[in-house]
Amino acid sequence: MVYVLLISLVAFLILSFPIAVALGLSSIIAILFSGTIPLQSIAQKAFTSVDSFTLMAIPFFILAGTLMEKGGIAKRLIRFANSLVGSMTGGLGMVVVVTSMFFAAISGSGIAATAALGSILIPAMVKNGYDRSYAGALQAISGELGVIIPPSVSMILFGVATGVSISDLFLAGIIPGIMIALSLMAVVYVISKKRGYKGDTNMPKGEVLAAFKDALLALLMPVIILGGIYGGVFTPTEAAAIAVAYSLIISMFVYKEIRVKDLIGILSKSMITTSIVMFIISTAGIFSYILTREGVPQKIAAFFSEVTTSPIVFLLIINVVLLIIGMFFDGSIAIIILAPLLTPAAIALGIDPIHFGMVMIVNLAIGMCTPPLGVNLFVSCQIANIKLEQISKAVLPFLAVMIVDVLLISYIPQLSLFFVELFK
């Protein structure tokens, strides 16, 4: 039955079926082929896959991200980041990375960060003499911080798929996220030095304080969200709801950049995105049920134990596999399907599941910026008005340093586990 499931899935993907439809149809075909699983289990598993209090955080974070994108928060974060690093070599490039960090700590979405910030920063970089392909590539690679720095939708999905604590995953993302941002800034500095991209030397006196005051309410959001979670005030799901309320109040009544009539469009956009994600989760639930019923996770764990008993070799294989998968599949989909299969194998080799979760999330985040199907690349291409071939070449130096970061995260577990163990 597993072979029927996988072959039909590959066939549907080759025929360009949407991933949710491909997962659902291949599962139905496998169930019909088996003759031992009642058909009503299809509806039951589809429903129970999304019947989760934890998953409610996803639509809330999606809505909060949309509110922030439209509510003037992005431009205030950009101004504050510019006041901090805009005068450095490659100033605007540095601003892209730092602002993406700030936005990631609020939105939890890489695509949202790329779209919201790229629409402002890519034209600004081009206007200031930066190469158009470089500007697009930098925004695309910086956008992936949205799924690495907490709160992150990818972390929520991994937690739901494997039963790992989402709060611990949020803690695990802090050091890797900062490390990756610093490494990207190092690449920006080297490239800018070589190409002569200078910083803004005409920064107004007192701009840091003025920009900080202007962006203070936006910067307080991650403090409220993460502080509330780790202070035991509310759960990650409740934190997502609070993020919506906070961003709505700030955008409508403080910044006054969202009006009542704008809410229909914002809610519609958020509902469409949420529906797509939940549809994928529900059909992936049926798919995972069949794999679990057939003992595939245990077989994968046994396979890796026969191939190697070394966690070092296992992580190297996983890194290569996930980097390739990330080139062709959306990270969220890959997590939903693969996390329940690979995590037991990692645990069997003595790898902490939280550490493994970060390895998986960072690998698949790179996939957002790798051709041919890197979603951040397409968003940046559209904004920068360039072709995929142009941005693919420009993103290579950043991908190289990201691979180094992945290896460091893979083989230095404390980068992920330091804060987790500190807060135990």
N, C-alpha and C positions, 0 to 999 in steps of 0.2 A: 504493500500500500504506500509505503514511503517513496518508492521509485515512481509510482504513478503521480503522487503529489508533486514531487520535484520536477519531473519531466513536463507535466502540464503547466506548472508555474513558469518554467523557462520558455515554453512554447507561447504562453500568453504574453510574456514580457517581450519576446521577439516580435510578436504581432502588435506591439505598442499599446497593450491594454493598460489602463491606469493601475498602479500597484495595488490599490485596495481591491479593485475588481479581480485582478489576477490572483491575489491571495484567496479571495472568497470562492471564485470559480474552481480553482485547483483543489481547494479543500472539499468542495461539494463533490467533485469528480472522484476524489480519493475515497470519500465516505460511501458513495454509490458503488464503487468498485469493491470495497471491503465486504459489504452486505451484512456486517455485524454491528454497525453503529446506527442507531435510529436517527432518522432524518430530523426529528424535532430537536436533536441535540445541537443542530446548526444554529437555530434561533437562540437556544439557551446559552450556548457558549458565546455567541455574538453579544448578547445582553450582559452576561456576567463579566465579560472582558472590560466593559466600560462602567459597570456598576461598582464604582469605587469612590470613596470620599476623597482619597488622595488625588485622583485624576481630575477632580473639580478644580484643582489649582491651575491646570492648563488653560481652560477658557478664561479664567480670571487674569492670568499673566498675559495672555494674548490681548485681552481687552485693555489692560493697563499699559502695555507696550504701544498699542494704537493711540490711546489717549495722550501718551507722552510724545509720540511722534507728531501729533497734530497740535499739541497744546503749548508749544514754545519752549519746551524743556530742552530740546536738542540744541537750539542756538545759544541758550544760556550756558550749557555745558561746554560748548565750543569756545565761547568767549572766555570762560574761566581757564580752560586748558591752554588757550592761546596766551593768557597772561602768565602762565607758569612756564611754558616751554617754547613759546613762539619766537623768542629772541635767540634760541639756540641754532646751531647749524642745521639746515633742513627744517626750519621752524614749523612750517605748515604740515610737513610730514609727521613731525613729533606730535603735533596737535591731533592729527588723525588717530594715532595710537592711543594717546591719553584720553581723548574724548570717547573713544570706543570702549575703554575700560570703564569710564564713568557710566556710559549708557548701558553697558553689559550688566553692571551692578543694579540696574533698575529694570531693564526690560526682559532679560532672560532669553533673548532671541538674537541669533546672528544675522538673520535676514533683515529684521527690523532695524538693527544698528547700521547695516550697510546701506539700506534704503534711506533712512532718516538722516544720517550724517553725510552720506555720499552726495545727496542732492545739494548740500551746502558746500562741502569741503572739496569735492572733485572740481567743480567750476572755479572755486577760489584758487586751488593749486594751479590749474591751467592758466588762469589769468595772471598769476605771478611767475610764469615762465617754467613751471614744472612740465615734464613730458607727460602727455595725456595718458599713455599706457601705464606709466609708472604710478600716476595718481590713482587710476582705476584699480591697479593691482594692490596698492597699499591699502586702499579702503576695503577691498575684498578680503584681504588676509587679516586686517584688523577686526573686521566684522565677526570673524569666528570666535573672538573673545566672548561674544554674547552667549555661547553655550558652554564655556569653560569657567568663567567667573560667576559665582552664585549671585542671585538665584538663577537657575537654568532649567529650561524645559527638558533638555536631554537628561539631566540628573533626575528629574522627576520620573521620566519614562524608565530609566535604568532601575530606579528604586522600586517602581511598581512591578517591573518585569522580573526582578530577582529577589524582592523582599528585603533589600538592603536599606538601611536608614537613610532617608532623603536628607535629614538634617546633617548627618555625618558626611554625606556626599557634598553638601554645600560647603562644609568646613574644609573638605579635601581639595576643593577647587581654588582656594585662596592663593596658596603659594605657587602652584603651577600657572595660574592665570597671571600673576604678577611677573613671574619669571619669563613667561612667553612674551608679555608686553615689553619687558626690558630688552629681550633679545631682538625683537622687531625694531625697537628704537635704535639699537646698536647698528642694525643693517641700514636703517634710514640715515644714520650719521655717516657711515662709510660711503654710501652711494651719494649723499648730498655733498660730502667733501670732495668726491671725485668729479661731480658734475657742476659744482659751484652753486648749489642751492643754499642761499643764505637765509638767516632769520630776520625777523622784524626788529630793526634797531631803533624804531621810533615809538616804542611802547610808552603810552602816557604815564606820568608819575601817579602812583597810587592805584594803578589799574588792577593789580592783583586783589587788593582789598575790595575795590568796587565790583569787580567781576565775581568775587566770592560771595558778596552780599546778594548780588543779583541771582546767583545760582544756588544759594544756601538751601532753599526749600526743596529743590531738586536733589541736592546732595544728601539731604536728610532721609530720603526715602530708603536707600539701602541700609542706613543705620537703624531705622525703625523696623524694617522687615527682618533683617538678620538679628538685630538686638532682641526683638520680640521672640523670635524662634529660640534662640539660645538662652534667653532669660526665662524660658518656660511660660511666657505670657500667651502665646498662641502657636498653633501648628503651622506647617508650611502652607496648607490649604487656606487656613484662616488668614495667613500673611498675604496670600495672593488677593483675597477679597479686600483686605485693608489697603493694598497697593492700588486697587481700582478706585476705592473711595478717596484715597489721598490724592491720586493723580487727577481725578475728576474735579475735586475741590480746588486744587492749585491751578489747573488749566482754565477753569470757568470763572472762578471768583477772585483769584489773585493775579494771574497773568492775563486773564480775560481774552484768551486767544481762541477759545472754543465757545460757540454760541449754542443755544438749545437746538436750533435747526441743523447744526452740524452733527448732533448725536446720532441721527438716523443713519448717516453714512458711516460713522465710526462703528456703530453697533452692527451694521450690515457686514462690513469688512471683517470684523472680529468673528461674527457668526459663521461666515463662509470658511474662514481659516480653521475655526474650531470644528466645524462639521467634517472637513477633510481629515483632520487629525484623528477625530473620534471614529470615523468610518474605517480608517486604516487600522486603528487599534482593535476595533471589533472583529474585522476579518482576520487580522493577525492572530487574534485570540483563538479562532477556530483552527487556524494553521498550526499554532503552537500546541493546541490540545491534541491534535493528531500525532505530532512529533513526540510529545510527552507520553501519550498512550502507547506508542510503539517503542518507547525506551531509547529514543535517539540521544537525549542528553547523556545518559549513562554509557551509550556506545561511543560517543565522542570522547568522553572522559577516559574510557578504556583504550581508545585508539591513541590518544596522546600519551597515556601511560606506557604503551608499547613502543611508541616512537621515541619518547624521551622521558626520563625521570628528573630532568634538570629544569627548574623554573626559568633559568636564563635562556635556554634554548626554546622553551615553550613561549616565552614572551617575545622572542625574536620572530618566531613563526607567526604568532598572533599579530604582531606589528605589521609584517609584510602583508598578511591576508587582509587585515582591516584597511590598510592604505589602498589596496587594490579595490576592495569592496566600496570604499568611500568615493572612488572615482566614478562609480556607476549608480550608486544608491544614495538616497537621502539618508542622513545620519539618524534621524528619528526612526525611520523604517528599519534600518539595520539594527538599531538597539532593540527594538521590539521583537525582532525575529531572532537575533543572534545572542543577546545577553542571557536568556534562559538556557541556551545550549552551551555556551562557552564558559560561563561562570562556574558551574560545577566542576569542570575540568581544571580550572584555575585553583579552586579551593582544594581539590584533591592533591595538587602539587604544593600546597602550603602557601599560596598567594592570598593575601587578604582581599576579600571581595570589594572593599571600598577602594583599595589601591588599583585593583583590576578595573573597576568601574572608571576611574580616571584615565587609565591607559586606553580604554575603549573609547571614551568620550573625546579625548584629545585626538586620537587617530582619526575618528570619523569627522571631527571638526575640520581637520586638514582637507578632508574630502569636499568640503564646501568651497574650496578654493583650487581644486585640481580639475583640469579638463579630463574628459569631455563634458561632464555633467555637473560641474561645480556651480551650485546655485548662486553663490555670492559673485562669481565671475560674470554670470549673465546679468545680474542686477547692476554691477559696476559698468559693464559694457554698454548697457542701455543708457546709463547716466552720462558716461564719458563719450558716448557716440563712437565707439571703436569696435573692432572685430575681435572674436575670441582668440584668433591666432596672435594678435598683438598683445593682449593682456596675458596670454599664457606664457609668452616669453618673458614679460616683465615680472611675473610673479615667481619665477624660478629661484632667485636669491632668497626670497622670504620662505619658500617651501623648504629650501635646504636647511635653514636655521630651525625651522619648525620640526624637521625630522630629528635634528640633534636634541631639541627639547623633548620630543617623545621618548627618545632613548634614555635621557636623564630621568624622566618621570618613571619610565619602566624599571630602571635598575637602581633607583634611589627611592625606595618606598616612603621614606620619611618626608619627602617633598609633599606627598599626599596625606600622610598620616599624622604629621606633627600636631596640627590643631585638633584633629580628632582625638588623639591621646591626651592632649593638654586639657580638653574640656570634659574628659570622662570623670 
